[in-house]
Amino acid sequence: MQAEVLVDTKDITREEWLEYRKQGIGGSDAAAAIGLGRWKSARMVWAAKTGFLDEDKDNDAMRLGRDLEAYVADRFVEKRSKDTGREVKLWNVNQILKHSEHKFMLANLDRRVLKEFALLECKTTVDHRNEWKVDSFPEYYIPQLQHYLAVTGFEKAYLAVLVLDKRWFNYYEVERDDELIEYLIQEEKRFWEDYVLTGEMPPIEEADLNNKIIDKLYPEAKEGKIVHLDSKINELIEKRIDYKETEDKFKNLRQEIETKIKDLLGEAELGFYQGQQVVKWRNINSSRFDSKKFQADHSDLYKKYLYESSYRRLYL
């Protein structure tokens, strides 16, 4: 293995591990760093590496993935051994590795496959979009696997997955792609040198629309502070007005269609076409808390449970 060891991780805390991660781009950062992330953007990676924001807080999904990693690895050994007719053995890699030349490229491997020049990445997931097939997996994992192959010099990666909602296990073989690895190295190098080392933020991209990175980076306005903008602001405001008008138009059209459908249903809960249910207009019962009445009847108790929150609102 060509990689160097950044640190042994067996006896360090999660907080210490996160600090070491700031020293470079890991496999889970790779797709986002080159602008191909689905949930994580280049700006999110930048914010974590520069210390502007902390890494995502630990949650149940992360915990579940860690707890089931050994199980997924064991299932891989079982199935791979059966498929090949030979005993497959793994080695638990308790280290953060770094590329021998490009020191900013880091790797946290789940397992190394012994007697092969290969690694194993274990995933636990749900598949609401039906992206996991017998012979294919979501392509956004490819940069992570090729990143690991770049760091280690290995020839092959295995991706093992436990799909919880389908109660299904599978694994995939991914061969080393030197052309893609060269592209990853150049793009990750550009990201690291142009943004992380300089402190300059990467531009906003599509993945930033849902991750609220702007709200996290700028949670509070400095009252009275003024910034003088260039002509680009006029272009953005005009686009926003156009998009808002289009949004309102199609919202009204959607509501018109829904009203016509409801009129066709009348008092019926279900609508069928050629023997198949195509629409449902069901009764929904819910209980709501009447805060205004509670405030009027129990003003002192109401004040006791008030808390102050703040957010920013954009006015155009």
ChimeraX attribute file (.defattr): number of C-alpha atoms within 10 A of each C-alpha:
attribute: neighborCount
match mode: 1-to-1
recipient: residues
	/A:1	10
	/A:2	14
	/A:3	22
	/A:4	17
	/A:5	14
	/A:6	17
	/A:7	14
	/A:8	13
	/A:9	16
	/A:10	10
	/A:11	9
	/A:12	10
	/A:13	10
	/A:14	11
	/A:15	9
	/A:16	11
	/A:17	17
	/A:18	14
	/A:19	15
	/A:20	16
	/A:21	20
	/A:22	20
	/A:23	16
	/A:24	19
	/A:25	24
	/A:26	24
	/A:27	24
	/A:28	21
	/A:29	23
	/A:30	30
	/A:31	24
	/A:32	24
	/A:33	27
	/A:34	20
	/A:35	19
	/A:36	17
	/A:37	21
	/A:38	12
	/A:39	14
	/A:40	22
	/A:41	27
	/A:42	25
	/A:43	24
	/A:44	29
	/A:45	24
	/A:46	26
	/A:47	23
	/A:48	18
	/A:49	24
	/A:50	18
	/A:51	12
	/A:52	13
	/A:53	15
	/A:54	13
	/A:55	16
	/A:56	9
	/A:57	6
	/A:58	9
	/A:59	8
	/A:60	8
	/A:61	11
	/A:62	12
	/A:63	11
	/A:64	12
	/A:65	17
	/A:66	15
	/A:67	12
	/A:68	15
	/A:69	21
	/A:70	15
	/A:71	15
	/A:72	22
	/A:73	23
	/A:74	14
	/A:75	18
	/A:76	25
	/A:77	18
	/A:78	14
	/A:79	15
	/A:80	17
	/A:81	14
	/A:82	12
	/A:83	9
	/A:84	9
	/A:85	9
	/A:86	9
	/A:87	10
	/A:88	17
	/A:89	18
	/A:90	19
	/A:91	12
	/A:92	13
	/A:93	16
	/A:94	15
	/A:95	18
	/A:96	20
	/A:97	24
	/A:98	27
	/A:99	22
	/A:100	17
	/A:101	11
	/A:102	15
	/A:103	17
	/A:104	21
	/A:105	26
	/A:106	32
	/A:107	28
	/A:108	18
	/A:109	20
	/A:110	20
	/A:111	21
	/A:112	20
	/A:113	18
	/A:114	12
	/A:115	9
	/A:116	13
	/A:117	15
	/A:118	23
	/A:119	25
	/A:120	25
	/A:121	22
	/A:122	22
	/A:123	20
	/A:124	20
	/A:125	15
	/A:126	17
	/A:127	12
	/A:128	9
	/A:129	7
	/A:130	10
	/A:131	12
	/A:132	18
	/A:133	10
	/A:134	10
	/A:135	9
	/A:136	11
	/A:137	17
	/A:138	11
	/A:139	10
	/A:140	15
	/A:141	15
	/A:142	18
	/A:143	22
	/A:144	21
	/A:145	26
	/A:146	27
	/A:147	29
	/A:148	32
	/A:149	28
	/A:150	28
	/A:151	27
	/A:152	23
	/A:153	18
	/A:154	20
	/A:155	17
	/A:156	20
	/A:157	23
	/A:158	20
	/A:159	20
	/A:160	22
	/A:161	24
	/A:162	23
	/A:163	16
	/A:164	12
	/A:165	10
	/A:166	12
	/A:167	8
	/A:168	11
	/A:169	17
	/A:170	19
	/A:171	23
	/A:172	17
	/A:173	14
	/A:174	17
	/A:175	15
	/A:176	20
	/A:177	13
	/A:178	13
	/A:179	8
	/A:180	15
	/A:181	19
	/A:182	14
	/A:183	12
	/A:184	21
	/A:185	19
	/A:186	14
	/A:187	16
	/A:188	24
	/A:189	20
	/A:190	14
	/A:191	20
	/A:192	20
	/A:193	14
	/A:194	14
	/A:195	19
	/A:196	22
	/A:197	12
	/A:198	10
	/A:199	15
	/A:200	13
	/A:201	15
	/A:202	19
	/A:203	11
	/A:204	14
	/A:205	13
	/A:206	14
	/A:207	20
	/A:208	19
	/A:209	12
	/A:210	9
	/A:211	14
	/A:212	11
	/A:213	19
	/A:214	13
	/A:215	11
	/A:216	13
	/A:217	12
	/A:218	11
	/A:219	11
	/A:220	11
	/A:221	9
	/A:222	7
	/A:223	6
	/A:224	6
	/A:225	6
	/A:226	7
	/A:227	6
	/A:228	4
	/A:229	8
	/A:230	8
	/A:231	7
	/A:232	8
	/A:233	10
	/A:234	11
	/A:235	10
	/A:236	11
	/A:237	12
	/A:238	11
	/A:239	12
	/A:240	13
	/A:241	12
	/A:242	11
	/A:243	12
	/A:244	12
	/A:245	12
	/A:246	12
	/A:247	12
	/A:248	11
	/A:249	11
	/A:250	12
	/A:251	12
	/A:252	12
	/A:253	12
	/A:254	11
	/A:255	11
	/A:256	12
	/A:257	12
	/A:258	12
	/A:259	12
	/A:260	11
	/A:261	15
	/A:262	17
	/A:263	11
	/A:264	11
	/A:265	16
	/A:266	12
	/A:267	10
	/A:268	12
	/A:269	12
	/A:270	13
	/A:271	17
	/A:272	11
	/A:273	8
	/A:274	6
	/A:275	7
	/A:276	8
	/A:277	10
	/A:278	10
	/A:279	14
	/A:280	14
	/A:281	14
	/A:282	10
	/A:283	7
	/A:284	5
	/A:285	6
	/A:286	5
	/A:287	5
	/A:288	6
	/A:289	7
	/A:290	8
	/A:291	10
	/A:292	11
	/A:293	10
	/A:294	12
	/A:295	13
	/A:296	10
	/A:297	11
	/A:298	11
	/A:299	12
	/A:300	10
	/A:301	11
	/A:302	14
	/A:303	10
	/A:304	8
	/A:305	7
	/A:306	8
	/A:307	6
	/A:308	4
	/A:309	5
	/A:310	7
	/A:311	9
	/A:312	10
	/A:313	5
	/A:314	4
	/A:315	4
	/A:316	5
